Amino acid sequence: MEKLFTEKQAKKFLRENNIKDGKTLENAFIDQVRELIQIALEEERTAELGYEKYDHKNKDVDNSRNGSTEKTIRSQFGEMKLRIPRDQKGEFEPVIVKKHETKISETLDDLVTSLYAKGVSTRDITSHMEKIYGISYSAEQISRITDKILPVAKEWQTRPLDPMYPILFLDGVVFNVQQDGQVTKKTAYLVYGITVEGKKDVLGIWIGEAESSKFWMKVLVDMKNRGVKDVLISCVDGLKGFKEAIESAFPKTEIQKCIVHQIRTSTRFVSYRDRKPFCADMKEIYTAPNEEAGTAALDRFGDKWDKKYSYAIKSWRDNWPELSTFYKYPEEIRRLIYTTNPMESFNRKVRKFTKAKGSFPTDDSLFKLLYLIVIDSSKKWTAPVHNWGIIVNQLRIYFGDRMDEHL
């Protein structure tokens, strides 16, 4: 390993800083470390934005530098004040000094894992570490470093779950994964729940073939084996056979199919000229105050559009028992369950952090990245969902002892 100081540089450092005792040496060293960290922070922001300061000719993003905020941190070298760079969109999250943290304790391996968790490609991690920290990593080294979290991730995947979840959102995200020398489509089955305390939680990640009700049955059985005994309301997309799979595992569970998925399905083949009035008429269905009004709106919708878009009307009628579940609940519950939006929000983060990956070499490589995204996201899930105090009392009225015994 190359020396931090040559003898000549060390003597120069001692003279320039008027080193007379251990304390002045320590203070001078802290100043040097602070300067190094400050440079690293600036380089991280430049890497995030993709252009050098004042180099507006090469700027091709709609985000910009936005000054900095002062922050005091503690490290193994002592306390120091830093200027934490900001961006206009608030998307930049430094790796070397994380948001809300006041202590630097990460190793370089931790830094590599943090970058990997944010979807940075192996090639870009190598470039990033070389440019900012002057250290070269091979793709194999990065893989070995990030593989260290696999045992922890596997343990998390088999951890005991709560006996009851008031609300679950089930969804699948498709990725390219290499298998037997070919790239194939794999589905990451994700279950996102709301706990009795109103907190968000991802119950697990299951990697399987194309999304199917048969594999979802396997997921639900695994959840039962890990301790889940009851689910009050389950929010799902339009996958055929979902209802039967859920009813087999949790027969008392209310099923709500996602209205947003239904809207996408309905408008799939609608011409541009018809889209605006078509969507306006369809909106009357899912914004109706109750099921009776919703059914009347569906009848009007069908009378007007059945000749041109019969597939859409048929889809609404065929799925009506699960699409109309939300009508029976008050506005606070209805707003929470009529779409899988909470799940979609999490999935957007998943897609953001995985878009740089053309394909994953193995199922485990996909699983470990998704696990890291879950752990990173869960750090922000500290507060209950909006209006949870009101929702709990409403759930008690509708589900009685099934809710009360877990409060």
N, C-alpha and C positions, 0 to 999 in steps of 0.2 A: 504494500500500500504506500502511495506517495505521501511524504511528510507534509504536515500542515504548514510548517515553516522550515525554510532552509536556515542554516546557522546565520547567514547574512541578514535574512529577513527578520529573524528573531531578535538580533541585536538592534536592528533598525526600529522594530516595534517597541522594544524596551526603552530606547532613547527618546522616541517621539512621544511616548506616553509617560515619561518621567517616572518610571517604575522604581519605587524605593522600598516597598514592602509588599507582603502578600495581599493586603486589601486593595492597594492601587492596581496590582496585577489582576485581581479578580474583577474589579470595576472596568478596567480596560478590556478584558476578555469579554465581559458581558456586552459592552458596547459593540465589539466586533461581531458577536453572535447576533445581537439585535439587528445590526446592519445586514447581515447575511439573510436573516429571516425576512426582513423588510424587502430585500431584493427578490427573494423567493415569492413573496406575496404578490408583488407587482408582476413578476413573470407568469404566475398562475392566472392573474386576470387577463394578461395579454394572450395567453394560450386559450382562455375561455372565449374571448372576443374575436380572436383570429387576426388581429392587426396591431401593429406597434402604435404607441402614442404619437399623435399628430400625423400618422400615415393614413390620411383619409382617402387617398386614391385607391388603396387596397382594402378599404372597408366594404364588406358585402353583407353585413348583418344590420338588423334594425335595433341594435343595442349599443350603448356607449358607456364610457367611463363616467363616473358620477362622484368624483372626489373620494374621501375616505373618512372614517371615524376613528377616534383615538380609543385605545383599549390597553389596559394593563394586564399582563399575563405573568404567570409563574412558570419557571422551568427549572430543570436540574442545575442550570447555571446561575439562577437567581431571578429577581423580578425585573421586568423591563416594560417600557411603553412602546406600543406599536401603532402604526397607522393602517387600519384595515381597509383595503380598497373596496369600493362599491361600484355597482353598475346601475344604470337607469331602471332596468326591469326588475332588479332585485333577485336575479337568477344565479348570480355568482356566489358560490360557496367555497371559500378557501379550504384546502386540504391540510396544510401545515398548521393552521390555527383555525379550527372549526368555529362556526357560529355558536354563540352562547357558551363557549368553553373558555375558561380562564387559566388553563394549565396545559402546557405542551408536554406530552409524555409518550407520543407515538414513536414507534420505530419506523424505519424505512419500509419494512414489510407491511406495517399497518397502512402506510401511505399508498403503497401499491394496491392493497386490498380496497381502500377507499376509492381510488380511481376506478378500479374494476367494477365496484358496486354502482358507479355512476354511468356505466356503459361505455367507458373509454376503451377503445380497442387495444389489443396487445401491442400493436405497432405504435400507437400514439402514447401508450404508457411508457414504452421504451424511449421514445423521443422526448417525452415530458421529463422523465427522470434524468436523462442525459443533459438536456438543456438547462434545467433548473438546479439539479443537484450534482451534475457531473459524474453520474454513476450509470454504467451500462447494465441493462438486464436483457437476457435473451427471452424468447417466447416460452421456452421450457422452464426458465427460472420463475417467470410470472405465474405460469400454470402451477408450479410446485408451491409457490407462496399462497396462492388463492385456494389451492386444494386443502390447505391446513384447516379451513373452516368447514370442510365437508362433514367431519365427524360431529361437529357442533350442530350443523344444519340437519343432519340425520336424527340427532337426538331431539331437536326442536320438532321435527316432523312426526315423531312418535310420542310427544309429551301428552300427559293427560289433559283432556278438555273439560270445560264446564258441563254440568249435567243438563243444563237447559240454556238455549239461546232464544231470546224473544224474536229476533229477526235474522235471517241468513240471506245472503246474495250468492248465487252460484253462477259462474261464468267460465268460459274457456277461451284461451288466447292461442293462436296458431303460430308456430315457429318452424324454421328450417333446421333440421338436425341431420348430421351425417350418420349413416347406418349402412354397414356392409359395402362401403366404398361409394355409396350414392347419397344424395341429399333427399331426405324425405320429410313430409309434413308431420309434425308432432303437435299435440295439444297439451298445453299446461292447464290443468283443471284447478281452478282457484275458488276457495270458499272464504267469503268475507262475512264476518258476523258482527252483530251488535250484542254486547253482553248485557246481563241484568243491570249492571251499573251504567249502561249507556255508552260504554267505551267500544271503540272499533278494534277489531282483531281479525287477523288472517289465520284460519284454523289449520291450513295446510296447503301444500302444493303437490299435485300428482301429475306425473308426466306419462302420457299415453298416446295411443294412435288418434286418428281423427275423432272429433267429439261424437259421442254416442251415449244413449241412455243406459246401455249395458255397462260402460265404464263408470258413468255417474253412480250406478248402483254399487259398484265396487268402492267408490269414494265414500258414499253414505254409510256403507257397512263398516268401513275403516273408522269413520267418525264415531259410530256406535261402540265399536270395540275400544275406543279411547275414552269412552265415558259419557258421550252425549245420549241422553235419554228422551229428550223432548225438544221440539222446535215449534214455536207458535206460528210464525209466518215465514214462508220461503219465497223469495223473489227470483224468478228465472227468466231466461230468454225463451225463444219460441221453439226450442228443440223438441222434435216429436218423441214421445215416450218419457219425457221428463216427469210428467204427472204420475205415471205408473211407478217409476223408480222411487219417487219421494214417498208416495203412499205406501209402498211396500216396506220402506225403512221406518217412516214416521207417519203412521196412518191418521193421526189427529191434526197434522199440519195443514194450515190454510196455504193455498198456492196462488200467487199473484204473478201472472205473466207480464213481462215488461212492456209498457205502452210504447216506449220509444222504439223498441225492436219491432213492434206491430206497425207503427207508423212507417218505419223504413221498408218493411215488407210490402205494405200497401201502396207506397209511392214508387216502388221499384220500376214499374213500366208506364207510369203516368207521363203523358206528354208535357213538355214545358208550358204549352199554352193553357193546359187544364190544371197545372199543379197548384196555383194559388187558390182558385175556388174550391178545388178538391180538398186541399188541406184545411181550408176554413170550415167546410162542412164537416170534415172528420173531427176537427177540434171540438165541435159541439158534443160529440160523443163522450170524450174523456174529461171534459170540464163540466159535465152535467152534475147537478147537486145530489142525485141519487140514481139507483139502478133503473127505476121506472122511467125517469127522464132520459137516461142514457140509452135505454132500449128504444124509446120513441125517436131519439136522434139518429140511432142506427137505422131504423126503418126509413126515415126521411133520406138518409145518406144512400141507402140501398135503392130507393125509388128513383133517385136522381142519377146515380152513377152505375147501376148494375149492368146496363146494356154495353157500356164502354169498358168497364173495369170489373167484371164479375168476379175475377180471382180475388180482388181486395175485399169485396163484400163477403164472399164465401169464407175468407180467412177470419174476418171479424166474427162471423156467426159461429164458425166451427170452434173458435177459441174463447167464445164469450163467457163460459163458466169460470175460466181462470183470469180472463181480462177484467171481469166485473167485480172481482173480490174486493177491491179497495173501496167500492161505494158504501159498504156497510160500516166503515170506520169514520171517525171524526177527521177534520182537516189535517191535524198534526200527524196522525198515523198515515193518512192517505198520501200526504206529500212525501213521506219517507219511503213508502213501499211501491208506489204505482210505476216507478221505473227502477232499473238497476243502476241509476246514476252514481250512487256512492261507490259501487264497484267499477263503473266506467271511469270515474275520476282516478281511482287507483290504477286501472289498466292503462290510462293515458301516460301515467308515470312509468309504467312497465315498458310501454312502447317507446317512450322517449329515451330510456336508458338502454334499450336493446336494439334501437334502429341502426346502430353502427355495425351490428353483427350480421353479416350476410347469412351465416349459418353457424351452428354450434357443433363442435366435434363429437360431443357425447351428450347423453341425457343428463349426466351428472354436471357437466359444464353449464347447461341451461338451468338446472335446479339450483346450483350454488349462486348463480347471478340473481335469480328470482328471490332466493332466500335473503341475500344481501339487500335487495331493494325493499323487501318486507321489513327487515330490521331497521333500515334507514328511515322508512316511512313511519314506522310505529313510534319513533322517538317524538313525533309531533302529535301523536294521538293521545294526548294527556287529558283532554276535557271531554265530557259526555256530548253526545249529539245534541243539536239545538232542540230546545223544549222537552228534554228527556223527562223532567219532573212531571210535566203534564201527560206525556205519553205513557209513563209507568202507570199512572192512575187510570188512564183509559184502557190499558191492557188488562189491568186488574178487573175492571168491569166486564170486559169481553171474555176473559179466559179464567177468571176466578182462581181456584186453588192451584191450577197449573202455573200461575204467575206467583201467587202469594207464598207458596212453600219455598221459593228460591230467593225471596227478598230478605 
